Amino acid sequence: MKHALLSLSDRTGAEALARALAAHGVTLWATEGTRVALATAGIESRAVSELVGQGAWLGGRVKTLHPSLLGGVLARRFEVQDMNDLQERGAPAFDLVACTLYPFESLAEDVPWEQVIETIDVGGVTLLRAAAKNCRDVAILSDPAQYEAVIAALPEGPTAEQRVKLARAAFERTALYDAAIARRFQRHAGDDGPPATWLTGLRKARTLRYGENPHQEAALYGLEVEAVLEGRELSYNNLVDLDAAAALVHEFAGPACVIVKHNEPSGVGRGERAFDAFTRAFEADALSAFGGVVAFNVEVDAAAAEALAKPFLECVAAPSFQPKAIELLAAKKNLRLVRAHAPAEPRWQARPLGEGALVQGMRPDAPGMKLEVASRRAPTPEEMEALLFAWTVVGRARSNAIVLARADRTIGIGSGQTSRIDAVEVALMKARRSDHDTRGAVLASDRFFPFGDWVAPARAAGITCAIQPGGSLRDAESIAACDEAGLGLVLTGRRLFRH
């Protein structure tokens, strides 16, 4: 190596890299900010302005966009004309380029639009792409994490395999960067409807032990998991269940607990304390809760931890854990504790479909729900509270879904059924299995009942009220059956399918 170009917004590790290059006789060239930083550390470098004929201009927008500099990055050593062109200009051929981009992704949402625009890196992205394209001759460093391996390779120079891997990383970096910019423009434009282009760009956060099954490789992308205690590494299935549990538990304002098993809620409870909420959620269906994932929307204290330590559970998620709670739960060999706050749900969500994706708006974007009492008997205030609680839970269960509940707990959940009447029977079966008294409880359905056949088993179990979207051609049949049975029936006008 003879010449290296450094243009660094993030100067982590820059001093070590520059000293190593200089020690191997490499001439350092640097943009102004990087050059000043190196000089402060006692490292000499030549200014890029020597090549381009002037310093930064247009208010700093143009620093490296010049043929003499970009030519030194793109020149092919095996093309005689390329090297003659460089010689005519007196420009060096760069063997290494280290470039980190302006921190666009870390911009807060409320910064002025003018600042957003000026934080878009143009020259840096151009350098990365140019050097990556010419990876046959140039090593491109786009992340300080790469410096150590390249420093170790300096005596012989980075191998062809190393340069290709570095080039791939550079293109991945520019892809992520451009995706972040495009998403910011999409939000700023505020267009109605699904975006014209669905943009994804997620960096691998961790490799997982395996996927849904041991023979499947898996990894987590785009987010870090803040594990407080990880007796055994979090699995793919753990993370799916944690996401489902956190999404549901944070729909409640007061202290609440959700237990999820195989991406389905098995029990949901509310109370004045985390202990009360967990006890009600666990007792809702203790058999299904075995090996489940638990989520709270409040801090886990020592009392809750003592209760959590008794059954076998996979994971516990909460905004925080008291030190005593962590101490108590650390005794559970394979239990994981994860710090999880209310998730910020985006406006749109995507689901893979072969090589493509299905995109839909999130549920909060739907029109406001309108409650209509369709039966002669109106629910009491206490029953209405229970109905709304059950309605919240049924929206997070798999369709077809039925939830039996009281105001502070579920007592039976039938979900993922191919028949709605089967979902009713499963919910009632689970309630009976857990010895719950269903008299005075309420029922929620995520879709309309196509027939009135659900009323008879609900009435026999002592259910007093039900809530469902309505909209069936045979709504009148269900309403008439409820009136005959003395059940209250509330229609929401909104379906909550979750396939």
N, C-alpha and C positions, 0 to 999 in steps of 0.2 A: 504494500500500500504506500502511495505517495501523497495523496491529497484527500482530506476529509472536510465535509461541509456540515456545520452545526447551526441549526435554526430551531431554538428550543423555547417554547412557552413554559412548559414544565421542565425545570432544570434539576430535578431530582437525579442524582447520580452523575450529573454532567462533569463535575470536577474529576471524578475517578476515571471516567471515560476519556476526557481530554488529556489527562496526565499519561494514561496508558498509551494513547495514540502518539503523543509527543515523544514518549520514551522509545517508541519503535520508529522514530524518524519521520513520522507523518506530519505534513504541513497542515495546520488547522486554518480553516476559513470559517468566519462566523458572521451572522447578522448582528446588528449593532447592540441590541440588548444582551444577547448571548456573549458577545465579545467583551462587553463591559463586565459582565459577571465573571468571566474567565480571568480577566485582568485583575479583578479584585482578589481572586484566588492565586495570583501570581503566575498565571498561564498565558503565554503569548499566543495570539492568533491574528490572522490577516483579515481585514475588513472586506466584506462582500462588495462594498462600494468601490473598491479598487477594480473589480471586474465589470460592474455595471456603469461605472463612470460617474456616479453620484450617490448620495445617500437616499434614505427613504423620502418619497414625495407623495403628493396627493393626501397629505395628512397621515402618512404612514400606511396607506392602502397598498402602495407599490414598493416592495423591497427586493424581491427575488425574481420578479417576472422580467427576465432579460435573456436574450439569446446566448450571451457569453456565459451566463451561469447555468441556464437550463441545458445548453449545449454540452457543457462539461459533465452533466449528469446523464444525458441521453446518448452521448457518443459511444459508438460500438468500436471496441478495440480491434476487431477483425476487419473493419471496413477502412481501407486506406483513405478514402475520401473524407470520412468522418474525422480521422485524426489530422488530416491536412487542414480541414476547416478550423479545427481547434487551434492548430499551430498558427494559422494566418491571423486569428483573433488574439493570440497570446493567452488563450484560456486553458486552465488545467483540466485534466480528466479526473473527475472525482471517483475515488474507489469506495468511499463510504459516505453516506448521508444520514445524519441523525436529525429527525424533525418531529417535534410534538406540537399539536395544534392548539389554537385558542380554545379555552375551556367552554365551548358553547353548551354542552349538555348540562353543565352545572348552573346555568343561568336560572334565577328564580322566575316564577311565572309573572310576577308583577313588575319586572324591570321595564323601563320605557322601550317602545318599539325601536327607536333610533339606536339604543344600546344593543338590542338584539341584532340588528343589521350589522353594526360595526364589529360584532364579535364573531361574525362568519369569516373563517379563515379561507383565503383564496390561494395565496402563494404557497402556504404550507401543504395544502392538499395537492397542488400541482407538483411540488417537489416529491411528495410521497409517491404519487402515481408515476412520475417520470423515472425515479430511481427503481421502483418496483418493476416497471416495464423493462428496464435495462439490468435485470438481476443477474444476467450472465456475467456482467462485469462489476456491478455495484452491490454493496451490502446496504440495505435500507433499514434503519432502526426507527421504529415508530412508537416505542414504549420503553421507558427506563428499565423495565423488568428484563429487557433483552441485553442490556449492556454487559452483564457479568459473563455470559456465555461468549459474546463476541470478543471481549477483552482476553479471555482464555485462549481464543483462536488466533490472536494477532501474530504470534510467531510464524505460523504458516499461512495465515490469512483464512477467512471464513471459507468453508468448502462450498461447492456448487449446491449441495443439498441444503446447507444452512441458508444460503442466499435465496433459494426458492422459498423456503419456509418463512424467511423474513419478508419476502415480497408478498406472499399470501397474507401474512399478518397486516402488512401495510394496506392492501386492498380491503381487507376486512375492516380496518380502522376507518378508511375513507367511506366505506359503505355505511357503517354505523353513524358516522358523522353526518353524512348527507341525509340519512333517514331521520335523524334528530332534527335537522334544519327543516326538512320538508314537513314533518309532523308539526313543528312550531308554526309554519306558514299555514297549514291546514286549520289549526286552532285559531289563528289570527283572522283568517278569512271568514270563519264561522259559517261555512256553507251548510245548507240543509241537506239531509239525506246522507247515505253512506259515501265515504270519500271515493274519488275517482280511482285512486291507487291505494291499495292496502299495503302499508309500509311496515316491515318488520326488520328489526336489527337488534339482536340480543347477544350479549357476550356470555360465555359459559361461566357460571358462578362456582359450580362444583360438579364433580363426577359422582354419580350415585353407585351404590353397590350393585344394583340391577334395577330393571324396570318393574312392570307389574308382576313379572315372573322371573325366576332366577336365570333363565337362559337369555333374557333380553338386556342388552346394554342400555344405559340411561344416563342422563345428565340434567342438571337444573340450569336454566338460562335466565338472565335478565334481572335477577333479584338475589339479594343475600338473605340468608336465614339467620336470625340472631339467636343462636342456641345458648341458653343459660346453662343447660346441663345436657350432655349428649352421651349417655351411657353406652348406647350403640348408635351407629351412624343413621341419620334419618333416611328413610327409604322413599322411593317413588310414590308408593301407596300412602305412606305417612303424609307426604306433602300434599297430595290430592285431598286427603281427608282434612288436613289442617286448613287448607284454603276454603273448603266447604263449611267447616265449623266456624271459622272466623267470620265468613261472610254472613252467616245467619245470626251469630250471637251479637254482632254489633248493630243489628237492626232494632235491638231493644234498648230503651233509654235507661232503665234501672238495672241493678245487678242481675245477670243472667248467666246460664251455663248451657252449653250444647255438647252433646256426645254424638259423634259421627262414626259410623262403621261402614266401610266399603262405599264411601261417598254418599251415604244416606243418613239423615238424622235418626238416631234410635231413641233419644230422649232429650227434652228441653225443659228447663226449669227456671223459675224466677224466685227471688227472695230478697230479704233485706241485706243479707250477707252472701259472700261467695259460698260458704258452707251450706246454707239453706238451698241456694240455687243448684249446687252440685247434687245434694241429697235427692232433690226432687227429680232432677234430670236422670240420675242413676236409677232410682226406684221406678221410673217410668217404664223401663224395660231392662232390668239388671242382666238378663241372659244375653241380650244383644249387645250390651255395653262391654262385655268381656273382650279385652284386647282392643278397645276403642280409642278414639282420639277425642280429647276434651278441650273445649275452648271457653274462656271467661271473657267478659268485657270489663272486669274489675280486677284489682290486685288479688293475688292468692295469698292468704295469710296462713298462720300456723294451724288454725282450726280446720280450714279447708284442706290443707296439706295432710293432716292426720287422716281425714276421710279419703283423700285421693290415694293414700299409701296402702289402703286395705285391698282393693281389687286389683286385678292385672289390667294395666292400661299401657298403651303404646306411647302416647305423647300428651302433654298438657301445654296449652298456649294461653297466655294472658298478657295484658299490658305490662305487668310487673309482678315480682315475687318478693315477699318479705324474706330477709336472710334466714329466719328460722324455718320458713317453708322450704327453702332450698336445702337446708341442712336435713330436714326430715325426709324429703323426697330423694336426696342423694343416696339414701340407703337402698332404693329400688334399683337394682343392678342395670337394667336395660331401659329404664324410663328416660324419655327426652323431655326437657323443658324448653319452650320457645317463647321469646318475648314477641308478642304480636299485637299491634294496634289496629284500629279500625281501618280496613282496606279502602284505598281511594279508587273506587270503580270508575273506569274510563267511560266515555260516552258510548263507545262501540266495543264489541267483543267479537273475536274471530274463533272459528273452529275449523281445524284442517278437514279437507274433503279431497282425498287423493292428493294430486299435485296442486290443488287450489284451496280455497277457503270459503266458508260461509261466514258472513258478517251480519250482525244484527245490533240494534240499539239496546242499551241496557234497560232493565225494567223501570228504574226511576224516571226515564224519559217518557213513559206512557202517560196519557191524560189522567187527571186526578180521579180516583175511585169514587163512585157515587153509590152509597148504600141505599137499598130500597127494600123495605119490609113487604114481602109479597104475600105473606100468610095473614090470616085473620088475627092470629095471636102474635103480638109484638114481643121481642125479647126484653127481659128486664135489663137494667143497667149492668148488673153483674154478669148476666149472660152475654151481653154485647161485648163486655171486656174480654170474656173467654173466647168469643167468636173471633175477635180481631187478633187475639194471641194465636189461635189456631190457624187463622188465615195467613199470618206471617210465616208460620212454620211450614204450612203446606206448599208455599211458594218456593221453598228450598228443597223439597223432597222430589224424587223422581216421579214422573207421570207414568201411569195414572196414580194419583196420590189421594189418600184420605187421612185426616188427622183427627183423633179424638182428644179432647183436652178440657181442662178447667182453666181458670184465669191465670194460674201460676205454674202449670205443668202439663205436659202431654201425658196421656195414659194409654195411647195406642196409635201406631202409625203403620198404615198399609201403603206401600209405595212400590213403584216399578212394576205394576201389574198390567196385564194386557186387557183386563176387563175391570170396569169401575165397580161393579158389584163385588168382584173378587177383592178389590182394594178395601171395600167396606168390611168384608168378612175377615180379611187378614188383620185389619185394625182392631176389630172386636175380639178376634182370637188372641192377639197379643195383650189386650187389656185383661181378658179373662185369665190368661196364663200368669200374669203378674198380680192376680188377685185384686185388681182395681174395681172399685164400685163405680159402674158407669152411669148410675142413676143421677140425673141432673147435669151430666156432662154435655158438651156440644160437639158438633161435627163440622169439619171443613173439607171441601172438595176443590181441587185446582181447576176443574172443568165442569161444565154443566152435566147433570144427570140425564142421559138420553131416555130413561124410563123412570117410573115412580117406584120401581121394585126395591129401592134402597130404604124406603121409609119403614117398611114392616120390621126388618131386623134392627133398625135404629130405635124404633119405638119399643120393641121387645127388650132392648138393652137399657131403656130408661133415658135415652138421649132426648133432650128437651128442645134444642134449637140446632139449626144448620146454616152454613154460609156457603154459597157457591156462585159462580159467575152468572148462571142463567144463559139464555140464548138458544135453548133447544126448541125444536118445533113442538116438543111435548112438555114444555115447562108447565103447562096447565095441569098435566097429569100429576107432576110432582107437587105442585101447589095444592091441588085438591087432596092428595094423599096426606100432606102435612096438616091441612085443616081438619081432615077426618081424625087424624091421630092426635091432634092438639099440639103439634110441633110448630115452633116459630121458624120462619124461613127468610133469610136475608140474601138478596142478590147484589152482586158487586159490579156486574157489567164488564169485568176484566178477567181474562183467562191467565193462568199462571203455569202453563206447561214448562216442564224442564226435562228434556229428553236426554 
